[in-house]
Amino acid sequence: REVGAASPMASSAVSPGGSAMPPAAGAEAEAHASNHRQTETAAPAKRAEAAPLAAIPPSEAFTVVVDPGSWSFKCGLAGDDAPRVVIPAATVSTHSVPAAVSAPAQKSSLRVGRAELASYDEHAQIKDVVVRGRVVNWEGFEALLAYSEASLFEGGAGSGAGKRYLISEGHEAEAADRQVMAELLFEKFDAGAVFVSKSAPLNLYACARSSGVVLDIGADLSVASYVTEGFLQKKAVLASPLGGRLLCQTMLERLEKRGIQVHPRFTFTRKVTRDGKLKIDHVSAPSQPSFAKFWKLDEVESMLHAVCRVRSVAAAAIGSAGSKTGSSAQVVALEGDHRGGEPAAAEGSAASPASVRESDTYMLPDGTAVSSARSLGAEVAELLFDPHPLQRSDIGLGLPDLVLRAGQGLPSADARRELLANVVLCGGLTVAPGLAARFAGELATKARGIKSRVIVSGPNERRYNAWIGGSILGTLNGLSDVWVSRSEYLDQGSKALGRKCP
């Protein structure tokens, strides 16, 4: 059923990439996003397992919104409050050569979706589709989009001039990427129109803002971006490899130093005996390195989200530093933090995840007990603020310093001060208890003379922030002039995307 649909705006729109738009567009989009958030509060979020929609008639206009992240691929329809399809941004292929078959006759298959990726085969290899915000596996991207559309619609999404695609892209995407994207969408998916936006403005739109700073903690990167009225300030963008995947890898290494081995699910079976006890049987399961690594990190990611919590900074210390520098920072939680009738955990809450026992022991799926799990989670989370223990030359800044250093690319201190008044935190790791409060506290001590608001939405929204911003943008009637139509693509080629979607 349709829930959380935002009403389209009567006129004008916001340009996320820098297209010429009316001066009042930013304010109108903010109001539109606020209406969207109010609708979210009254309706539950959509889930990936939602029933497929009936096929849309060719005469009806609709917009497919796609946010291809490094960890997950999000897809849905503009106007929805959450993506209907959320699947791993990876493909699995199986290359096997039976003894009686020659090498030239070898067959290759490409599959997507969590169930397919989890299907064990000793020849299965898993390949990422997006790395550092750029699509590096276009065959995989095509497979993910085709799978998503098949999940969205009965019999596929159809075609026609009304079929539009709004795509989110990372800050490192290049013109060559857009060329391939245009060819794929117009020639293979029969798009009627396409719009491509940098993800940072979309993250702001999701929080009813068009100007501010976005700190997006993703799988491969943490990216700090400054945005003015929907325009990404390209000289004020700074990225760090300090992301979720690095934290997972670090946690895995620290577990192994303790002598704890993380076993992927395909290497053991679980069975409850007649007396109610859990019996674990390890099995021989040869696998390709990419397959084993993917599922091992998947187990660690589950543990990271269960035990990760950020140590607080003494309020007295923050207040003292802020009074000396004339700076301050507060956490602003947007409405709509409730999902499924249950209140979201407050920032800094000490509520324990169900998988962590009162004795501070985390149980891995194979029954291995990890003691002092919360301490380990806090140690790993601390790297977001002090990455020096990693001893990596490419990671020298914690998250607050990353935001402030990115702002040095702006032409004036006044511009930095104005944009730092609204700092949006997004990405799956930002739901860690205490992270927003800690970030705001350190920002107050480091940003001299600046009064900041650190804006966080609900836990689900933070994971899908860029997609939600695209969903809002895709409903605006005033965007008709900035879409790249099929006729423009046939006439100008992919250059049309560079002109309309800078």
C-alpha positions in Angstrom: 0.0 0.0 0.0 1.1 3.5 -0.6 2.3 5.3 2.5 4.2 8.5 3.1 3.7 10.0 -0.3 4.7 13.6 -0.5 2.5 16.0 -2.4 4.2 17.6 -5.4 5.2 21.3 -5.3 3.2 23.6 -7.5 6.1 25.5 -9.0 9.9 25.9 -8.9 12.5 23.3 -7.7 15.9 23.0 -6.2 18.9 22.2 -8.3 21.1 19.7 -6.4 24.0 19.9 -8.9 24.0 23.5 -9.8 21.4 24.0 -12.5 19.9 27.5 -12.8 16.8 27.6 -10.6 14.6 30.3 -9.1 16.0 32.0 -6.0 13.2 30.9 -3.7 13.6 27.2 -4.7 15.6 26.3 -1.6 13.0 27.6 0.8 10.2 25.9 -1.1 12.0 22.6 -1.1 12.6 22.9 2.7 8.9 23.4 3.2 8.2 20.4 0.9 10.6 18.2 2.8 9.0 19.3 6.1 5.6 18.1 4.8 7.2 14.9 3.7 8.6 14.3 7.2 5.2 15.0 8.8 3.7 12.3 6.6 6.4 9.9 7.6 5.5 10.3 11.2 2.0 9.1 10.5 2.9 6.0 8.5 5.3 3.1 8.8 8.4 2.8 6.6 8.3 0.6 3.6 10.4 -2.5 3.6 12.3 -4.3 0.9 9.8 -7.3 1.1 6.8 -5.1 0.2 4.5 -6.7 -2.4 5.3 -5.7 -6.0 3.2 -2.9 -7.4 0.9 -3.4 -10.4 2.5 -2.6 -13.7 2.3 1.2 -14.4 0.6 2.1 -17.7 2.9 3.6 -20.3 0.9 6.9 -20.3 1.5 7.5 -16.6 4.6 9.3 -15.3 6.7 7.9 -12.5 10.2 8.3 -11.2 12.5 5.5 -10.0 15.0 6.8 -7.4 18.3 4.9 -7.1 21.0 5.4 -4.5 23.9 3.0 -5.2 26.0 2.9 -2.0 29.2 1.0 -1.4 27.4 -1.4 1.0 23.8 -1.4 -0.1 21.8 -0.6 -3.2 18.6 1.4 -2.5 15.7 1.6 -5.0 12.1 2.8 -4.9 9.6 5.3 -6.2 9.7 9.1 -5.8 7.1 10.1 -3.2 7.7 7.0 -1.0 9.1 7.6 2.5 11.7 4.8 2.2 13.2 2.6 -0.5 11.2 -0.5 -1.3 14.3 -2.5 -2.3 17.5 -2.5 -0.2 20.0 -5.2 -1.2 23.8 -5.6 -0.9 25.7 -3.6 -3.6 27.5 -6.7 -4.8 27.2 -9.5 -7.3 28.0 -13.2 -7.1 29.2 -15.2 -10.0 30.0 -18.9 -10.3 32.7 -20.2 -12.6 33.0 -23.9 -12.7 34.4 -26.3 -15.2 33.2 -29.9 -15.0 35.9 -32.5 -15.6 34.3 -33.5 -18.9 34.0 -30.0 -20.2 36.7 -28.0 -21.9 37.7 -24.5 -20.7 36.0 -22.6 -23.7 32.7 -24.2 -22.7 32.9 -22.7 -19.2 29.7 -21.0 -18.1 29.4 -17.9 -16.0 26.3 -16.6 -14.1 25.8 -13.3 -12.4 23.3 -13.1 -9.5 22.3 -10.4 -7.0 20.2 -10.2 -3.8 21.1 -11.3 -0.3 19.6 -14.8 -0.7 21.6 -15.4 -3.9 24.8 -14.1 -2.4 24.3 -16.4 0.6 23.9 -19.4 -1.6 27.0 -21.5 -1.0 29.1 -22.7 -3.9 32.8 -23.4 -3.6 33.4 -21.5 -6.9 31.3 -18.5 -6.0 33.0 -15.1 -6.2 31.5 -11.9 -4.8 32.4 -8.6 -6.4 31.6 -5.0 -5.3 29.6 -2.8 -7.6 30.4 0.6 -6.0 33.8 1.5 -4.5 34.5 4.9 -2.9 31.2 6.3 -4.2 31.9 5.3 -7.9 30.4 2.5 -9.9 33.2 0.2 -10.8 31.2 -2.8 -12.0 28.7 -1.7 -14.6 27.5 -5.2 -15.4 26.7 -5.6 -11.7 24.9 -2.2 -11.6 22.7 -3.3 -14.5 21.9 -6.5 -12.7 21.1 -4.7 -9.5 18.7 -2.3 -11.2 17.0 -5.0 -13.2 16.5 -7.0 -10.0 15.1 -4.0 -8.2 12.7 -3.2 -10.9 11.5 -6.8 -11.0 10.9 -6.6 -7.3 9.1 -3.2 -7.6 6.7 -4.0 -10.4 4.8 -7.0 -11.6 6.1 -7.8 -15.0 8.7 -5.0 -14.9 8.6 -1.2 -14.9 7.5 -0.9 -18.5 8.7 2.0 -20.7 7.6 5.3 -22.2 8.3 9.0 -21.9 6.9 9.0 -18.4 9.5 6.6 -17.0 12.2 8.7 -15.3 15.3 7.9 -13.2 16.8 10.0 -10.5 20.2 8.7 -9.6 22.4 9.7 -6.6 26.2 9.7 -7.2 29.2 10.2 -5.0 31.5 13.3 -5.1 34.2 11.4 -7.0 32.0 10.3 -9.9 33.5 11.5 -13.2 32.1 12.4 -16.7 33.0 9.0 -18.0 30.8 7.5 -15.3 27.8 9.6 -16.4 28.4 8.6 -20.0 28.1 4.9 -19.1 25.1 5.7 -16.8 23.3 7.6 -19.6 23.8 4.8 -22.1 22.6 2.2 -19.7 19.4 4.0 -18.6 18.4 5.3 -22.0 19.4 2.4 -24.2 18.8 -0.7 -21.9 16.2 0.5 -19.5 14.3 2.7 -22.0 14.3 5.8 -19.8 12.1 8.7 -20.8 14.2 11.2 -18.8 17.2 11.1 -16.4 18.5 13.3 -13.6 21.8 12.7 -11.7 22.5 14.5 -8.4 25.4 14.5 -6.0 24.4 12.8 -2.8 25.3 15.7 -0.4 22.4 18.0 -1.5 20.0 15.1 -1.4 21.0 14.4 2.2 20.2 18.0 3.1 16.8 17.9 1.3 15.9 14.9 3.4 16.3 17.0 6.5 14.4 20.0 5.1 17.5 22.0 4.4 19.1 23.2 1.2 22.2 24.8 2.7 24.6 23.4 5.3 27.3 20.7 5.9 26.8 17.0 5.4 28.9 14.4 7.1 28.1 11.1 5.5 29.7 8.1 7.2 29.5 5.4 4.6 31.0 1.9 4.1 34.2 3.0 2.2 34.4 6.7 3.1 33.4 9.4 5.4 32.7 12.5 3.4 32.3 16.1 4.6 30.6 18.3 2.1 29.5 22.0 2.1 26.4 22.9 0.2 24.9 26.3 -0.6 21.3 26.5 -1.9 21.6 23.0 -3.4 25.0 23.7 -5.0 27.8 21.4 -3.9 30.9 23.5 -3.2 33.4 21.2 -4.9 36.4 22.9 -3.3 34.9 22.3 0.1 34.6 18.5 0.0 37.0 16.2 1.9 36.9 12.4 2.2 38.5 9.9 4.5 38.7 6.1 4.3 37.5 6.1 7.9 34.2 4.3 7.2 32.2 1.3 8.3 34.2 -1.3 6.4 37.4 -0.1 7.9 35.9 -0.3 11.4 34.6 -3.8 10.7 38.0 -4.9 9.5 39.6 -3.4 12.6 37.2 -5.2 14.9 37.9 -8.5 13.1 41.6 -8.0 13.6 41.1 -7.3 17.3 39.0 -10.4 17.7 41.6 -12.5 16.0 44.2 -11.0 18.4 42.1 -12.3 21.2 42.2 -15.8 19.6 38.5 -15.5 18.4 37.8 -16.8 14.9 34.7 -15.5 13.1 33.2 -18.3 11.1 30.9 -17.4 8.2 27.5 -19.0 8.3 28.2 -21.4 5.5 30.9 -23.1 7.5 28.7 -24.5 10.3 25.2 -25.8 11.0 23.0 -24.9 14.0 20.5 -27.4 15.5 18.5 -27.4 18.7 18.7 -30.8 20.4 15.8 -32.6 22.1 17.0 -31.2 25.5 16.8 -27.7 24.1 20.5 -27.1 23.7 22.1 -25.5 20.7 24.4 -27.8 18.8 26.9 -26.4 16.4 28.6 -28.6 13.8 31.4 -27.2 11.7 31.6 -28.4 8.1 34.2 -28.5 5.4 33.2 -25.7 3.0 36.0 -24.6 0.6 35.3 -21.2 -0.8 36.8 -18.4 -2.8 38.5 -15.6 -0.8 36.0 -12.9 -1.8 33.1 -15.1 -0.8 34.5 -15.9 2.6 35.6 -12.3 3.3 32.2 -10.9 2.4 30.3 -13.1 4.8 32.9 -12.9 7.5 32.6 -9.1 7.5 28.9 -9.4 7.4 29.0 -11.2 10.7 31.3 -8.6 12.1 29.1 -5.8 10.9 26.2 -7.2 12.8 28.4 -7.3 15.9 29.6 -3.8 15.4 26.1 -2.3 15.2 25.1 -4.3 18.3 28.1 -3.2 20.6 29.3 0.1 19.0 28.8 3.0 21.4 30.7 6.2 21.6 32.3 7.4 24.8 31.0 10.7 26.0 33.0 13.9 26.6 32.7 15.5 29.9 30.0 18.2 29.6 32.0 20.5 31.9 35.0 20.3 29.6 32.9 21.1 26.6 31.2 24.1 28.3 34.6 25.5 29.5 36.1 25.2 26.0 33.1 26.7 24.4 33.0 29.7 26.7 36.6 30.5 25.9 36.2 30.3 22.1 32.6 31.6 21.8 31.5 28.4 20.2 28.7 26.0 20.8 27.0 22.9 19.3 23.7 21.2 20.0 22.1 18.0 18.7 18.8 18.6 16.9 16.7 15.5 16.4 14.1 15.8 13.7 10.6 14.6 14.0 9.8 11.2 12.6 12.1 9.2 14.8 9.5 6.5 15.5 9.1 3.4 13.5 6.7 0.5 13.9 5.2 2.1 17.0 8.5 1.8 19.0 10.4 4.9 19.9 14.0 5.2 18.6 16.7 4.9 21.1 17.9 8.4 22.3 21.3 9.6 21.3 23.7 8.5 24.1 21.3 5.9 25.4 22.8 3.0 27.3 20.1 0.6 26.1 21.6 -2.8 25.4 21.0 -4.6 22.1 19.3 -7.9 22.5 22.3 -9.7 21.2 24.5 -8.4 24.0 23.9 -10.1 27.3 23.8 -8.3 30.7 27.3 -9.8 31.3 28.6 -7.7 28.4 29.1 -10.9 26.3 28.3 -11.0 22.6 27.4 -14.3 21.1 28.5 -15.0 17.6 26.2 -17.1 15.4 28.4 -20.2 15.9 28.0 -19.9 19.7 31.4 -18.3 20.4 31.2 -15.9 23.3 33.0 -12.5 23.0 33.5 -11.1 26.5 33.8 -7.3 27.1 32.0 -6.7 23.9 30.9 -3.2 24.7 34.5 -2.2 25.6 35.6 -3.5 22.2 32.8 -1.6 20.5 33.8 1.6 22.3 37.5 1.1 21.3 36.7 0.7 17.6 34.2 3.6 17.7 36.9 5.9 19.2 38.8 5.6 16.0 36.2 7.9 14.4 37.5 10.7 16.6 41.1 9.6 17.1 42.3 7.5 14.1 46.0 7.7 15.1 46.1 4.1 16.5 45.5 2.9 12.9 48.9 4.2 12.0 47.8 5.0 8.4 49.2 7.9 6.5 46.0 8.4 4.6 43.9 8.8 7.8 45.0 11.7 9.9 41.8 13.4 10.9 38.9 12.5 13.1 35.4 13.3 12.0 35.1 16.8 13.6 38.5 17.8 12.1 37.4 16.4 8.7 34.4 18.7 8.7 36.4 21.8 9.7 39.3 21.1 7.3 36.8 20.7 4.4 35.4 24.1 5.2 38.8 25.7 4.5 38.0 25.3 0.8 35.3 28.0 1.1 36.3 31.6 0.2 35.5 33.2 3.5 35.1 32.5 7.2 31.6 34.0 7.1 30.6 31.4 4.6 31.9 28.6 6.8 30.2 30.0 9.9 26.9 30.3 8.0 26.9 26.7 6.7 28.2 25.2 9.9 25.0 26.4 11.5 23.4 23.2 10.0 25.5 20.0 10.1 23.6 16.9 9.0 24.9 13.5 10.1 23.9 10.5 8.0 25.0 7.0 7.3 24.4 3.7 9.1 27.2 4.2 11.7 25.7 7.5 12.9 23.0 5.6 14.8 25.6 4.4 17.3 24.6 5.6 20.8 26.4 8.7 21.8 28.0 9.5 18.4 26.0 12.7 17.6 26.4 14.1 21.1 30.2 13.4 21.0 30.5 14.9 17.6 28.7 18.0 18.6 30.8 18.3 21.8 34.1 18.1 19.9 32.9 20.4 17.2 32.1 23.0 19.9 35.6 22.8 21.2 37.4 23.0 17.8 35.2 25.5 15.9 36.1 28.8 17.3 33.3 31.4 17.4 30.8 29.1 15.6 27.4 28.1 16.9 26.4 24.8 15.2 23.4 22.6 15.2 24.1 18.9 14.5 21.0 17.6 12.8 20.0 13.9 13.0 16.9 12.2 11.8 15.6 8.8 12.9 17.8 5.7 12.7 16.0 4.4 9.6 16.1 7.8 7.8 19.8 8.2 8.5 20.5 5.0 6.7 18.5 6.1 3.6 19.0 9.9 3.8 20.2 10.4 0.2 17.5 8.2 -1.2 14.8 10.1 0.8 16.1 13.4 -0.5 15.9 12.0 -4.1 12.4 10.8 -3.4 11.4 14.3 -2.4 13.2 15.9 -5.3 11.6 13.5 -7.8 8.0 14.7 -6.8 8.6 18.3 -7.6 6.7 19.5 -10.7 9.2 22.4 -11.2 12.0 19.9 -12.1 10.6 19.4 -15.6 13.1 21.8 -17.2 16.2 20.1 -15.6 15.5 16.5 -16.5 17.6 15.2 -19.5 15.0 13.9 -21.9 15.4 11.0 -24.3 15.3 13.5 -27.3 18.1 15.5 -25.7 20.2 12.4 -25.1 19.7 11.3 -28.8 20.7 14.8 -29.9 23.6 15.6 -27.6 24.6 12.3 -26.1 25.8 12.0 -22.5 27.0 15.7 -22.7 23.5 16.6 -21.8 23.9 15.2 -18.3 27.0 17.3 -17.8 25.2 20.4 -18.9 22.0 19.9 -16.8 23.4 17.9 -13.9 26.8 19.5 -13.1 
